[in-house]
């Protein structure tokens, strides 16, 4: 009985200790420029690698300047598709849309399910 009480007290203390750990929040920071990014640089896309996808290079934003970010390999994530970084124009400003993984490509053909005429196509190439 004494062992059960001390075990119960220990579990309660551990539960309280875990709830006291601060939770981290993440938020995308919007990046705006008054000038368009330079034309994209030509990059040779390497041969395919099993289990990886190629993320193309793009003009990143750093210290109020456009800085080229070279392409790189990203490990595939089952059930997700990669959105490549891009710049969009809004009147006189340009906004950087950072690349990210988005859930919703059940057949793995690279076309998001909501835009795919056959999202469960078993005969995809």
Secondary structure as UniProt FT lines:
FT   HELIX           2..19
FT   STRAND          31..33
FT   TURN            50..51
FT   STRAND          52..55
FT   STRAND          58..62
FT   TURN            63..64
FT   STRAND          65..69
FT   STRAND          72..75
FT   TURN            78..79
FT   STRAND          80..83
FT   STRAND          86..90
FT   TURN            91..92
FT   STRAND          93..97
FT   STRAND          100..103
FT   TURN            106..107
FT   HELIX           113..115
FT   TURN            117..120
FT   TURN            122..123
//
